[in-house]
Amino acid sequence: MTTDWQNWSGSQKHMAFDLALPDSELAVAELIQRAAAAGRSVRGIGSAHSFVPFWTDDHLVSLDNMKGLISHDAAARQVTVWAGTKLHELGEPLWDLGLAMENMGDIDRQSVAGAISTGTHGTGASLQNISSQVVGLRLVKADGAIVDINGSVDPDLLRAAQVSMGTLGVITQVTLQALPAYHLHERNWQASVAECAEAREDLITNNRHWEFFWDPQTDQCAMKTLNVTEAQSLALPTPGQDIGRSYRVIPSAREFKFNEIEFSVPAAAGWDCFLALRHLMQTDFADVRWPLEYRTLKADDMFLSSASDRDSVTISAHQGVNQPYQAFFGAVEDLFREYDGRPHWGKIHTQQASQLEISLPQFNRFREIRQSMDPQGLFLNPFLKQVFGID
């Protein structure tokens, strides 16, 4: 029985052979074995918040029936959760344990598996992406075997599995390193581009989180900082400020749907890249009314992370779902290439293996591991075959 399905923005649509909602790892394994026997591919859905064609017309798998806390280690401050758990569903259970995630992205609608598989991140020059919080995970391989992966047994396999785009298997459980629960003080204000340029190094250095949205309509920067505080609320209401639990303060609501492209560039090139994008929008794409988002990201050692081996600045461009984006995003991507950009895996890009071999130092090591885990390509589709250079 076929199923009509589309992603969050509606930019990707499929007529899937099957949409499965397993409720156990055994059910996931049985589905994978049936698909393999029939020569069909398998792709996970997550929250469908990616914008690239990750999915397939064969078997789609939703883990919406595999959500929630499995166990926690109080001494190590680690929690194991079902991979279908949405990030916004983690805050309260962790808080009840006296814990919180180290950082989150600017939205919290993704599933845990989807967020780590695409390298989802927040902002903060001292903070890495969400995948860096993963100390272990469990997945179902292409042969139906259920395997546990951790750094003490096979550190290379963990570095591959932390950001994998779902190409090593179906992730079913994830163990996260948490922090003691904390509150954040949020400040928001408007600044000109010149004011932003003058203050940015100080803002990056002296705040846990700093980011801004540049508005092409006003040429103003909507600035935001977040810092840990012992206070639990503001003493008096203050415009542009708030204090709250970390998991409530970090994410933002996204009331309007859009498509998005995002690349990371070396931290030292971030401001120049932003200025070049600003100029591009002001001259060639003055009709685009959606903002640019500017964030910072600490280096890590994961093979497919956009911050692999380098401190980074990430810049995102957007376009409304009912407006054409191809020409605009194409020009943006060309400019990112001039600044040694790397794509966010869940955002629109056209990068292929020949380019990724150059921009990602461990790209070929990941390809070796992917081939060993899934030699028949059960978890691939045409888009991913282009990414990894598979005929």
Sine and cosine of phi, psi and omega as CSV:
sin_phi,cos_phi,sin_psi,cos_psi,sin_omega,cos_omega
0.00,0.00,0.84,-0.54,-0.03,-1.00
-0.99,0.11,0.39,-0.92,-0.06,-1.00
-0.71,-0.70,0.80,-0.60,0.14,-0.99
-0.96,0.28,0.73,-0.69,-0.05,-1.00
-0.51,-0.86,0.55,-0.83,0.08,-1.00
-0.56,-0.83,0.35,-0.94,0.01,-1.00
-0.98,0.19,-0.01,-1.00,-0.11,-0.99
-0.84,0.54,-0.69,0.72,-0.07,-1.00
-1.00,0.09,-0.20,0.98,-0.06,-1.00
0.99,0.14,0.10,0.99,-0.03,-1.00
-0.98,0.18,-0.33,0.94,0.02,-1.00
-0.86,-0.51,0.82,-0.58,-0.02,-1.00
-0.75,-0.66,0.62,-0.78,-0.03,-1.00
-0.65,-0.76,0.51,-0.86,0.21,-0.98
-0.96,-0.29,1.00,0.01,-0.14,-0.99
-0.98,0.22,0.61,-0.79,0.11,-0.99
-0.88,0.48,-0.57,0.82,-0.06,-1.00
-0.37,-0.93,0.63,-0.78,0.15,-0.99
-0.87,-0.50,0.96,-0.28,-0.10,-1.00
-0.98,-0.18,0.58,-0.81,0.09,-1.00
-0.81,-0.59,0.95,0.30,-0.02,-1.00
-0.90,0.43,0.43,-0.90,0.01,-1.00
-0.88,-0.48,0.20,0.98,0.03,-1.00
-0.38,-0.92,0.32,-0.95,0.06,-1.00
-0.91,0.42,-0.55,0.83,0.05,-1.00
-0.89,0.46,-0.65,0.76,0.03,-1.00
-0.91,0.42,-0.61,0.79,0.07,-1.00
-0.89,0.45,-0.70,0.71,-0.01,-1.00
-0.88,0.47,-0.66,0.75,0.00,-1.00
-0.90,0.43,-0.65,0.76,0.05,-1.00
-0.87,0.49,-0.71,0.70,-0.01,-1.00
-0.89,0.46,-0.67,0.74,-0.01,-1.00
-0.91,0.41,-0.63,0.78,0.05,-1.00
-0.90,0.43,-0.69,0.72,-0.01,-1.00
-0.89,0.45,-0.70,0.72,0.00,-1.00
-0.88,0.48,-0.66,0.75,-0.01,-1.00
-0.91,0.42,-0.51,0.86,-0.02,-1.00
-1.00,-0.01,-0.04,1.00,-0.01,-1.00
0.95,0.31,0.48,0.88,0.00,-1.00
-0.95,-0.31,0.46,-0.89,0.01,-1.00
-1.00,0.04,0.27,-0.96,-0.02,-1.00
-0.74,-0.67,0.77,-0.63,0.05,-1.00
-0.69,-0.72,0.67,-0.74,0.05,-1.00
-0.98,0.17,0.42,-0.91,-0.03,-1.00
-0.99,-0.10,-0.68,0.73,-0.17,-0.99
0.89,0.46,-0.75,-0.67,0.09,-1.00
-0.98,-0.21,0.14,0.99,0.02,-1.00
0.84,0.54,0.55,0.84,-0.05,-1.00
-1.00,-0.10,0.12,0.99,0.10,-0.99
-1.00,0.08,0.27,-0.96,-0.10,-0.99
-0.89,-0.45,-0.12,0.99,0.03,-1.00
-1.00,-0.08,0.30,-0.95,-0.05,-1.00
-0.98,0.21,0.93,0.36,0.03,-1.00
-0.94,0.34,-0.34,0.94,-0.29,-0.96
-0.99,-0.16,-0.07,-1.00,-0.20,-0.98
-0.63,-0.78,0.32,-0.95,0.14,-0.99
-1.00,0.01,0.08,1.00,0.04,-1.00
-1.00,-0.07,-0.89,-0.45,-0.07,-1.00
-0.99,-0.11,0.85,-0.52,0.16,-0.99
-0.98,-0.21,0.66,-0.75,-0.05,-1.00
-0.83,-0.55,0.84,-0.54,0.11,-0.99
-0.96,-0.29,0.72,-0.69,0.05,-1.00
-0.98,-0.18,0.47,0.88,-0.01,-1.00
-0.90,0.43,-0.30,0.95,0.08,-1.00
-1.00,-0.09,0.13,0.99,0.02,-1.00
-0.79,-0.62,0.97,0.23,-0.09,-1.00
-0.74,-0.67,0.43,-0.90,0.12,-0.99
0.92,-0.39,0.12,-0.99,-0.02,-1.00
-0.98,0.21,0.74,-0.68,0.05,-1.00
-0.99,-0.12,-0.78,0.63,-0.03,-1.00
-0.34,-0.94,0.21,-0.98,0.11,-0.99
-0.53,-0.84,0.47,-0.88,0.04,-1.00
-0.92,-0.39,0.97,-0.22,-0.11,-0.99
-0.89,0.46,-0.65,0.76,-0.05,-1.00
-0.92,0.40,-0.65,0.76,-0.02,-1.00
-1.00,0.05,-0.16,0.99,-0.08,-1.00
0.84,0.54,0.72,0.69,0.03,-1.00
-0.87,-0.50,0.58,-0.81,0.02,-1.00
-0.77,-0.64,0.61,-0.79,0.10,-1.00
-0.93,-0.37,0.79,-0.61,-0.07,-1.00
-0.78,-0.63,0.41,-0.91,0.16,-0.99
-0.92,0.38,0.62,-0.78,-0.17,-0.99
-0.94,0.35,-0.32,0.95,0.04,-1.00
-0.99,0.16,-0.09,1.00,0.02,-1.00
-0.88,0.48,0.75,-0.67,0.06,-1.00
-0.99,0.17,0.54,-0.84,-0.03,-1.00
-0.84,0.54,-0.61,0.79,-0.02,-1.00
-0.95,0.32,-0.22,0.98,0.06,-1.00
-1.00,0.00,-0.08,1.00,-0.04,-1.00
-1.00,0.00,-0.47,0.88,-0.16,-0.99
-0.82,0.57,-0.81,0.59,-0.05,-1.00
-0.90,0.43,-0.75,0.66,0.01,-1.00
-0.86,0.51,-0.64,0.77,0.04,-1.00
-0.91,0.41,-0.68,0.73,-0.02,-1.00
-0.87,0.50,-0.62,0.78,0.02,-1.00
-0.89,0.45,-0.40,0.92,0.07,-1.00
-1.00,-0.03,0.02,1.00,-0.04,-1.00
0.98,0.19,0.44,0.90,-0.11,-0.99
-0.78,-0.62,0.24,-0.97,0.08,-1.00
-0.40,-0.92,0.40,-0.92,0.12,-0.99
-0.93,0.37,0.55,-0.84,-0.01,-1.00
-0.89,0.45,-0.66,0.76,0.01,-1.00
-0.42,-0.91,0.30,-0.95,0.03,-1.00
-0.66,-0.75,0.19,-0.98,0.09,-1.00
-0.99,0.14,-0.09,-1.00,-0.03,-1.00
-1.00,0.10,-0.04,1.00,0.26,-0.97
-0.74,-0.68,0.29,-0.96,-0.05,-1.00
-0.74,-0.67,0.49,0.87,-0.02,-1.00
-1.00,0.03,-0.26,0.97,-0.10,-0.99
-0.95,0.32,0.39,-0.92,0.20,-0.98
-0.97,0.23,0.37,-0.93,0.03,-1.00
-0.85,0.52,-0.72,0.69,-0.02,-1.00
-0.88,0.47,-0.68,0.73,-0.01,-1.00
-0.92,0.38,-0.63,0.77,-0.02,-1.00
-0.90,0.44,-0.72,0.70,-0.02,-1.00
-0.96,0.27,-0.54,0.84,-0.06,-1.00
-0.92,0.39,-0.42,0.91,-0.02,-1.00
-0.97,-0.25,0.01,1.00,0.00,-1.00
0.96,0.27,0.53,0.85,0.01,-1.00
-0.86,0.52,0.60,-0.80,-0.11,-0.99
-0.55,-0.84,0.21,-0.98,0.15,-0.99
-0.95,-0.31,-0.69,-0.73,0.04,-1.00
-0.67,-0.74,0.43,-0.90,-0.01,-1.00
0.64,-0.77,0.87,-0.50,-0.09,-1.00
-0.91,0.42,-0.32,0.95,0.02,-1.00
-0.98,-0.19,0.11,0.99,-0.12,-0.99
-0.86,-0.51,0.67,-0.75,0.03,-1.00
-1.00,-0.09,-0.03,-1.00,-0.04,-1.00
-0.97,0.25,0.10,-1.00,-0.05,-1.00
-0.88,0.47,-0.57,0.82,-0.02,-1.00
-0.86,0.51,-0.47,0.88,-0.01,-1.00
-0.92,0.39,-0.31,0.95,0.03,-1.00
-0.99,0.14,-0.11,0.99,-0.03,-1.00
-0.99,0.11,0.88,-0.47,0.04,-1.00
-0.97,-0.25,-0.14,0.99,0.05,-1.00
-0.09,-1.00,0.37,-0.93,0.08,-1.00
-0.41,-0.91,0.25,-0.97,0.07,-1.00
-0.84,-0.54,0.66,-0.75,0.06,-1.00
-0.61,-0.79,0.31,-0.95,0.06,-1.00
-0.98,-0.22,0.86,-0.51,-0.06,-1.00
-0.98,0.20,0.05,-1.00,-0.05,-1.00
-0.91,0.41,-0.39,0.92,0.03,-1.00
-1.00,-0.04,0.08,1.00,0.00,-1.00
1.00,0.00,-0.06,1.00,0.02,-1.00
-0.95,0.31,0.65,-0.76,0.04,-1.00
-0.99,-0.16,0.87,-0.50,-0.11,-0.99
-0.82,-0.58,0.59,-0.81,0.10,-0.99
-0.99,-0.16,0.69,-0.72,-0.06,-1.00
-0.83,-0.56,0.79,-0.61,0.10,-1.00
-0.51,-0.86,0.30,-0.95,-0.12,-0.99
-0.94,0.35,-0.42,0.91,-0.02,-1.00
-0.96,0.28,-0.46,0.89,0.00,-1.00
-1.00,0.00,-0.74,0.68,-0.04,-1.00
-0.52,-0.85,1.00,0.07,-0.07,-1.00
-0.88,0.48,-0.57,0.82,0.03,-1.00
-0.91,0.41,-0.65,0.76,0.01,-1.00
-0.91,0.42,-0.62,0.79,0.06,-1.00
-0.91,0.42,-0.69,0.72,0.01,-1.00
-0.88,0.47,-0.49,0.87,0.08,-1.00
-0.97,0.24,-0.67,0.74,-0.09,-1.00
-0.96,0.28,-0.39,0.92,-0.02,-1.00
-0.90,0.43,-0.55,0.84,0.10,-0.99
-0.68,-0.73,0.97,-0.23,-0.15,-0.99
-0.71,-0.71,-0.08,1.00,-0.05,-1.00
0.83,0.56,0.46,0.89,0.05,-1.00
0.95,0.33,0.37,0.93,-0.10,-1.00
-0.99,-0.14,-0.04,1.00,0.05,-1.00
-0.99,-0.16,-0.33,0.95,-0.04,-1.00
0.38,-0.92,-0.02,-1.00,0.04,-1.00
-1.00,-0.01,0.93,-0.37,0.01,-1.00
-0.95,0.32,0.77,-0.64,-0.03,-1.00
-0.91,-0.41,-0.53,0.85,0.02,-1.00
-0.70,-0.72,0.53,-0.85,0.02,-1.00
-0.69,-0.72,0.74,-0.67,0.09,-1.00
-0.96,-0.26,0.84,-0.54,-0.09,-1.00
-0.93,-0.37,0.64,-0.77,0.17,-0.99
-1.00,0.10,0.85,-0.52,-0.04,-1.00
-0.95,-0.31,0.10,-0.99,0.08,-1.00
-0.88,-0.47,0.29,-0.96,0.18,-0.98
-0.85,0.53,0.61,-0.79,-0.03,-1.00
-0.82,0.57,0.63,-0.78,-0.07,-1.00
-0.56,-0.83,0.42,-0.91,0.08,-1.00
-0.98,-0.20,0.42,-0.91,0.01,-1.00
-0.81,-0.58,0.61,-0.80,0.10,-1.00
-0.98,-0.20,0.89,-0.46,-0.02,-1.00
-0.98,-0.19,0.70,-0.71,0.11,-0.99
-0.79,-0.62,0.69,-0.72,0.04,-1.00
-0.78,-0.63,0.68,-0.74,0.07,-1.00
-0.37,-0.93,0.26,-0.97,0.02,-1.00
-0.99,-0.16,0.59,-0.81,0.03,-1.00
-0.57,-0.82,0.48,-0.88,0.14,-0.99
-0.96,0.28,0.24,-0.97,0.05,-1.00
-0.88,0.47,-0.63,0.77,0.02,-1.00
-0.90,0.44,-0.66,0.75,0.03,-1.00
-0.91,0.41,-0.64,0.77,0.04,-1.00
-0.89,0.46,-0.71,0.71,0.00,-1.00
-0.86,0.50,-0.67,0.74,-0.05,-1.00
-0.93,0.37,-0.57,0.82,-0.12,-0.99
-0.99,-0.11,-0.21,0.98,-0.25,-0.97
-0.88,0.48,-0.67,0.74,-0.02,-1.00
-0.90,0.44,-0.67,0.75,0.05,-1.00
-0.90,0.44,-0.66,0.76,-0.01,-1.00
-0.92,0.39,-0.61,0.79,0.03,-1.00
-0.92,0.40,-0.69,0.72,-0.10,-0.99
-0.96,0.28,-0.59,0.81,-0.21,-0.98
-0.95,-0.31,0.28,0.96,0.06,-1.00
-0.70,-0.72,0.58,-0.81,0.06,-1.00
-0.89,0.46,-0.72,0.69,0.05,-1.00
-0.82,-0.57,0.68,-0.74,0.23,-0.97
-0.57,-0.82,0.65,-0.76,0.08,-1.00
-0.39,-0.92,0.21,-0.98,0.16,-0.99
-0.49,-0.87,0.42,-0.91,0.18,-0.98
-0.95,-0.32,0.82,-0.58,0.10,-1.00
-1.00,-0.06,0.82,-0.58,-0.04,-1.00
-0.99,-0.10,0.91,-0.42,-0.03,-1.00
-0.92,0.38,-0.32,0.95,-0.01,-1.00
-0.98,0.21,-0.51,0.86,-0.06,-1.00
-0.92,-0.40,-0.21,0.98,-0.11,-0.99
0.85,0.53,0.57,0.82,0.05,-1.00
-0.90,-0.43,0.40,-0.91,0.01,-1.00
-0.94,-0.34,0.84,-0.54,0.10,-0.99
-1.00,0.06,0.97,-0.23,-0.13,-0.99
-1.00,0.00,0.52,-0.85,-0.02,-1.00
-0.52,-0.86,0.74,-0.67,0.15,-0.99
-0.81,-0.59,0.49,-0.87,0.11,-0.99
-0.73,-0.69,0.73,-0.68,0.02,-1.00
-0.64,-0.77,0.56,-0.83,0.01,-1.00
-0.91,0.42,0.66,-0.76,0.00,-1.00
-0.64,-0.77,0.49,-0.87,0.09,-1.00
-0.98,0.19,-0.36,0.93,0.02,-1.00
-0.93,0.36,0.47,-0.88,0.02,-1.00
-0.96,-0.27,-0.18,0.98,0.05,-1.00
-0.27,-0.96,0.26,-0.97,0.07,-1.00
-0.95,0.31,0.65,-0.76,0.04,-1.00
-0.90,0.44,-0.63,0.77,0.04,-1.00
-0.69,-0.72,0.57,-0.82,0.06,-1.00
-0.84,0.55,0.75,-0.66,-0.04,-1.00
-0.74,-0.67,0.85,-0.53,-0.01,-1.00
-0.83,0.56,0.71,-0.71,0.04,-1.00
0.98,0.21,0.12,0.99,-0.02,-1.00
-0.74,-0.67,0.43,-0.90,0.05,-1.00
-0.35,-0.94,0.39,-0.92,0.13,-0.99
-0.74,-0.67,0.70,-0.71,0.01,-1.00
-0.20,-0.98,0.02,-1.00,0.05,-1.00
-0.87,0.49,0.59,-0.81,-0.12,-0.99
-0.81,0.59,-0.69,0.72,-0.08,-1.00
-0.95,0.32,-0.27,0.96,0.07,-1.00
-1.00,-0.02,-0.49,0.87,-0.10,-0.99
-1.00,0.07,-0.63,0.78,-0.12,-0.99
-0.90,0.44,-0.78,0.63,-0.07,-1.00
-0.96,0.29,0.37,-0.93,0.09,-1.00
-0.84,-0.54,0.46,-0.89,0.07,-1.00
-0.98,0.20,0.59,-0.80,0.09,-1.00
-0.88,-0.48,0.99,-0.14,-0.14,-0.99
-0.99,0.13,-0.38,0.92,-0.04,-1.00
-0.88,-0.48,0.64,-0.77,-0.05,-1.00
-0.99,0.12,0.50,-0.87,-0.08,-1.00
-0.46,-0.89,0.18,-0.98,0.25,-0.97
-0.94,-0.34,0.40,-0.92,-0.18,-0.98
-0.56,-0.83,0.57,-0.82,0.18,-0.98
-0.83,-0.56,0.66,-0.75,0.03,-1.00
-0.57,-0.82,0.70,-0.71,0.12,-0.99
-0.77,-0.63,0.44,-0.90,0.18,-0.98
-0.97,-0.23,0.58,-0.82,0.05,-1.00
-0.78,-0.63,0.33,-0.94,0.06,-1.00
-0.80,0.60,0.63,-0.78,-0.10,-0.99
-0.81,0.59,-0.62,0.79,-0.05,-1.00
-0.93,0.37,-0.35,0.94,-0.02,-1.00
-0.99,-0.14,-0.02,1.00,-0.14,-0.99
-0.86,0.51,-0.74,0.68,-0.08,-1.00
-0.93,0.37,-0.67,0.74,0.02,-1.00
-0.89,0.46,-0.63,0.78,0.03,-1.00
-0.90,0.43,-0.68,0.74,0.05,-1.00
-0.86,0.51,-0.72,0.69,-0.01,-1.00
-0.88,0.47,-0.60,0.80,0.03,-1.00
-0.92,0.39,-0.64,0.77,0.05,-1.00
-0.91,0.41,-0.67,0.74,0.05,-1.00
-0.85,0.53,-0.72,0.69,0.01,-1.00
-0.89,0.46,-0.67,0.74,0.03,-1.00
-0.85,0.53,-0.71,0.71,-0.02,-1.00
-0.94,0.35,-0.60,0.80,-0.03,-1.00
-0.95,0.31,-0.44,0.90,-0.07,-1.00
-0.98,-0.20,-0.75,0.66,-0.12,-0.99
-0.98,-0.21,-0.35,0.94,-0.07,-1.00
-0.70,-0.72,0.79,0.61,-0.04,-1.00
-0.92,0.38,-0.23,0.97,0.02,-1.00
-0.99,0.13,-0.21,0.98,0.01,-1.00
-0.97,0.23,0.84,-0.55,-0.11,-0.99
-0.96,-0.28,-0.09,1.00,-0.02,-1.00
-0.99,0.10,0.49,-0.87,-0.14,-0.99
-0.99,0.11,0.22,-0.97,0.24,-0.97
-1.00,-0.08,0.63,-0.78,0.05,-1.00
-0.92,-0.39,0.73,-0.68,-0.09,-1.00
-0.85,-0.53,0.85,-0.52,-0.02,-1.00
-0.66,-0.75,0.24,-0.97,0.02,-1.00
-0.90,-0.44,0.40,-0.92,-0.11,-0.99
-0.46,-0.89,0.78,-0.63,-0.01,-1.00
-0.98,0.21,0.53,-0.85,0.02,-1.00
-0.88,0.48,0.45,-0.89,0.08,-1.00
-0.60,-0.80,-0.10,-0.99,-0.04,-1.00
-0.87,-0.49,0.31,0.95,0.01,-1.00
-0.99,0.17,0.63,-0.78,-0.20,-0.98
-0.89,0.46,-0.66,0.75,-0.05,-1.00
-0.96,-0.27,0.13,0.99,0.03,-1.00
-0.91,0.40,0.62,-0.79,0.04,-1.00
-0.93,0.37,-0.26,0.97,0.05,-1.00
-0.96,-0.29,0.34,0.94,-0.02,-1.00
-0.86,0.52,0.88,-0.48,0.09,-1.00
0.92,0.40,0.24,0.97,0.06,-1.00
-0.40,-0.92,0.68,-0.73,0.18,-0.98
-0.89,0.45,0.61,-0.79,-0.20,-0.98
-0.68,-0.73,0.36,-0.93,0.29,-0.96
-0.91,-0.41,0.72,-0.70,0.06,-1.00
-0.94,-0.35,0.69,-0.73,0.00,-1.00
-0.78,-0.63,0.76,-0.65,-0.02,-1.00
-0.90,-0.44,0.64,-0.77,0.16,-0.99
-0.88,-0.48,0.49,-0.87,-0.13,-0.99
-0.73,-0.69,0.35,-0.94,0.15,-0.99
-0.48,-0.88,0.62,-0.78,-0.01,-1.00
-0.87,0.50,0.48,-0.88,-0.12,-0.99
-0.91,0.42,-0.41,0.91,-0.03,-1.00
-0.99,-0.11,0.19,0.98,-0.03,-1.00
-0.87,-0.50,0.57,-0.82,0.01,-1.00
-0.92,0.39,0.65,-0.76,-0.04,-1.00
-0.84,-0.55,-0.19,0.98,-0.19,-0.98
-0.86,0.51,-0.76,0.64,-0.03,-1.00
-0.91,0.41,-0.69,0.73,0.00,-1.00
-0.88,0.47,-0.79,0.61,-0.03,-1.00
-0.91,0.42,-0.56,0.83,0.05,-1.00
-0.88,0.48,-0.69,0.72,0.03,-1.00
-0.92,0.39,-0.62,0.78,0.04,-1.00
-0.89,0.46,-0.70,0.71,-0.01,-1.00
-0.90,0.44,-0.64,0.76,0.05,-1.00
-0.86,0.51,-0.65,0.76,0.00,-1.00
-0.93,0.36,-0.66,0.75,0.04,-1.00
-0.85,0.53,-0.60,0.80,0.00,-1.00
-0.88,0.48,-0.55,0.83,0.01,-1.00
-0.92,0.40,-0.34,0.94,-0.02,-1.00
-0.94,-0.34,0.43,0.90,0.04,-1.00
0.85,0.53,0.71,0.70,-0.05,-1.00
-0.97,0.23,0.47,-0.88,0.10,-1.00
-0.84,-0.54,0.66,-0.75,-0.07,-1.00
-0.97,0.23,0.54,-0.84,0.33,-0.94
-0.96,0.28,0.80,-0.60,-0.16,-0.99
-0.90,0.43,-0.44,0.90,-0.03,-1.00
-1.00,-0.01,-0.06,1.00,-0.05,-1.00
-0.96,-0.29,0.37,-0.93,-0.11,-0.99
-0.87,0.50,0.76,-0.65,0.08,-1.00
-0.31,-0.95,0.26,-0.97,0.03,-1.00
-0.84,-0.55,0.35,0.94,-0.03,-1.00
-0.91,0.41,0.66,-0.75,0.01,-1.00
-0.82,-0.58,0.09,-1.00,-0.17,-0.99
-0.82,0.57,-0.67,0.74,-0.05,-1.00
-0.87,0.49,-0.54,0.84,0.04,-1.00
-0.99,0.14,-0.63,0.78,-0.07,-1.00
-0.95,0.32,-0.48,0.87,0.08,-1.00
-0.86,0.50,-0.52,0.85,-0.02,-1.00
-1.00,0.10,-0.68,0.73,-0.14,-0.99
-0.99,0.12,-0.43,0.90,-0.02,-1.00
-0.92,-0.39,0.91,-0.42,-0.13,-0.99
-0.90,0.44,-0.44,0.90,-0.04,-1.00
-0.93,-0.36,0.34,0.94,-0.04,-1.00
-0.87,0.50,-0.70,0.71,-0.02,-1.00
-0.93,0.36,-0.54,0.84,0.08,-1.00
-0.90,0.43,-0.65,0.76,0.07,-1.00
-0.88,0.47,-0.68,0.73,-0.02,-1.00
-0.87,0.50,-0.61,0.79,0.05,-1.00
-0.88,0.47,-0.70,0.71,-0.01,-1.00
-0.92,0.38,-0.67,0.74,0.03,-1.00
-0.86,0.52,-0.69,0.72,0.01,-1.00
-0.88,0.47,-0.63,0.77,0.00,-1.00
-0.94,0.33,-0.53,0.85,-0.02,-1.00
-0.99,0.17,-0.55,0.84,-0.09,-1.00
-0.61,-0.79,0.94,0.34,-0.10,-0.99
-0.89,0.45,-0.42,0.91,-0.02,-1.00
-1.00,-0.01,-0.09,1.00,0.03,-1.00
0.95,0.30,0.56,0.83,-0.01,-1.00
-0.87,0.49,-0.54,0.84,-0.09,-1.00
-0.98,-0.18,0.31,0.95,0.05,-1.00
-0.97,-0.24,0.21,-0.98,0.17,-0.99
-0.56,-0.83,0.03,-1.00,-0.06,-1.00
-0.83,0.56,-0.65,0.76,0.01,-1.00
-0.89,0.46,-0.73,0.68,-0.03,-1.00
-0.94,0.34,-0.50,0.87,0.09,-1.00
-0.90,0.44,-0.58,0.81,0.07,-1.00
-0.92,0.38,-0.67,0.74,0.00,-1.00
-0.85,0.52,-0.67,0.74,-0.08,-1.00
-0.99,-0.13,0.06,1.00,0.07,-1.00
0.93,0.37,0.69,0.72,-0.01,-1.00
-0.94,-0.34,0.82,-0.58,-0.01,-1.00
-0.96,0.29,0.00,0.00,0.00,0.00
